[in-house]
Amino acid sequence: MIVKPSAESLAKSAAAASKGGLPPVHLWNPPFCGDLDIRIARDGTWFYLGTPIGRKPLVRLFSTILKKEGEDYFLVTPVEKVGIMVDDAPFLASDFTVEGEGPDRTIVFTTTTDDRVTADADHPIRVRRDPDTDEPAPYVMVRGGMEALIDRKSFYRLVEIGETAPQDGSDWFGVRSGGVFFPIIPADELP
């Protein structure tokens, strides 16, 4: 008898697997069990069956068993793997702190799912320009090939601590963290 996965069964499995930190989802390759009607909106809201999931601990729990394969996202446990929809990035960076100054400065982002990530060579900041609006869409790598969209207020704060530096033969405006310069926009395009 095949049991169709549910949000409840995933939550139970995730809770059991995540004792003591993030579970090793990169080591799990269970059989695909189908898609589950879970969607992560661009603003970081998680929906189940079209309704926002209002319990933050449940969203946090699900975020710990999130896995990206190619361009697809899954919730995985040691025994099941279900597909979910992600509108943009699976995480939303809603704040950051700055530690240190100059080349030793680090920028530590906090996501709405309580992940903390320091921007560095392994967790780069990148900015994509929307081809239709030319608006910047900034991201920081969180884990497992999955990024967090940096929210607008945090992006404006990043711009406030930005600097101009040479990058690939021209001057760029960007931010420095963890010994790495992350370009945002060519300096000659600054208003």
N, C-alpha and C positions, 0 to 999 in steps of 0.2 A: 504494500500500500504506500503510495507516494503522498506525502503531506505537503500541501502548498505552503510556502513560507508566509509568515505574517510579520508585521512590525513587532508584535508581542514576542514571538519566538526569537526574532533577531535580538531584541532587547535583552532577553534572558541569556542568550548565548554570549552576547557582547559583555554583559555584566560579569559573567563567569570568566571570560577570557581576559578582561582588562584589569584584573586585580594586580596592583603594583605597577601601574604605568600603562603606556600604550601597548596594545597587543601586537604581536609580530605578524601583521597582515601580509607583509611582503613574503613570508614563508608559506602562507596558506594558498592552496590552489584547489578548493573544493569544486564539485560540479555546479554548473550554472543551473539555477532553479527557476529562472524566469524573471520578469520585471515586477517590481513592486511600485505602487503609485505613491512614490516619495519624490518630491522635487525641491531643489534648493534654488531659491530665487536670487536674483542679482544682489539684492539688499541683505542676503544672508539668512533670510527667513526659510525655515524648513516647513514643508507642507506634507501632510499625509492624507490621501483621499481628498485633496483639494482644500483641506482645512489646515491653518497654521498649527504647528506643534507648539503649544504654549509652555510646556514643561522644559525649562532649560537643562536640567540634569539628563533628560532623555535625549535631547539634541546633542549634548556633549557626548553622551554614551555612543550614539550613532556615529558621531564624527570620528571617534577613535577606531571604528572598524571600516572606515571609508578607504577605498582603494581605486587607483586609476590604472587602466590598461588601455594603451593607445589613447583614443579620445573619449573612451567610455568610463563611467563611474559605477562602482559597485559597493554594496555593503557585504562584507564577507565575515564568516566565522570559520572555524575549522571544518565544518560540515556543510555549509551552504553559502551560495553566492547569488545575490539578486541585483539586477540592474536598477539604477535610479536615474533621474533627470537632473542635470545641473545647468542652469541658465547661462552662467558665465564662469565664475570661479567657485569652488566648493566652500571657501572660507572668506570671511570679511574681516580685514584688519581695521579695528575701530579706534585704536589709540596706539601711541608709542611713547617711550621714554628715551632720553638721550643720556648716555653715560660717557664721561670723559670729554676730552676736547681735542681738536686738531686731528692729526693722523691716527691717534689712539681712540677716537670717538667711536662709540657703537650706538646703533639705533635698535631698540628692542620693541618689536611690535606685539600687541595683544589682539587676539581675534575674539569674535563674539562667542566662540566655543571654548574660550579660555586657553588657547594655545599661546605660547610665548616663543617668539622666534627672533633671533638676532640677525640682522642683515649682514651678510658676509659673502665670501666666495661660494659657499655651498647654499646660501639662501639669498640669491641676488634680488635686487629691485629692478624691475623693468617697466617701461612706459610704452604702451601701444597707443597710437593715434587712431581714433575712429575714422575710417575712410569717408563716412558720410558727413560727420559734423566737425571733424578735425579736433575734437575734444580729447584730452589725454585720459587714458585709462591706466592707472598705475597698479602694479602687482608686486608682491613679495612671495618668494618660494617658501612654503611651509614644510612639507614633507612628502616623500614618495611621488615626486613629480606634480604635486598639487599646490596651487597658488592661492593666495588671499588677495582679493581686490582691496586696495587701500581706499578707505572711504574719503569723501571730499574734504572734510575738515582736517583729517590727518594729512592729506596730500598738500593742502595749503600750508600746514605747519612745516612739512618737509621743505617746501619752497622757501620758507622763511630762513631755514638754516643752510640753504644751498650755496654753492660756490661755482666759479668758472674754473675749468681745468682743461689741459690738452687731452684729447682722446682721439686716437686714430688719425692724427695729422691735422685736426682742427680743434677749435675751442668749443667746449660744451658746458652747459649749465647742468649741475647735478648735485648729488649728495654723497658724502663719504661715510662709510661705516665698516668696521672690522677690517680696516686696511685696504678697502676697495673703493674706487670711485664709480658711482652708478650714474651714467648720463641720463638726463631727462629730455633736454631739448638743445639743438645747436645754439650756441651763444648768439649768433647773428640773427636768430629768429625771435630773440627776446623782445618783448614790447618796449 
